[in-house]
């Protein structure tokens, strides 16, 4: 199935304490903007979350998407 991301919130709070400082807001916005609007291939919603997590390196707090019909 194909999914298009309409809204997403990453869990940037889950940042590892081993890295000094805080994440830059521009970096957070860049990751979010690069994901919204993209079309992803996945088996279902759970697989979609896994695909995005693996691609971005960030866990997802919330996600909205639409299914693209062929």
Buried (B, 14 or more C-beta within 10 A) or exposed (E): BBBBBEEBEBEBEEEEEEEEEEEEEEEBEEBBEEBEEEEBEBEEEEBBBBBBBEEBEBEBEEBEBEEEEE
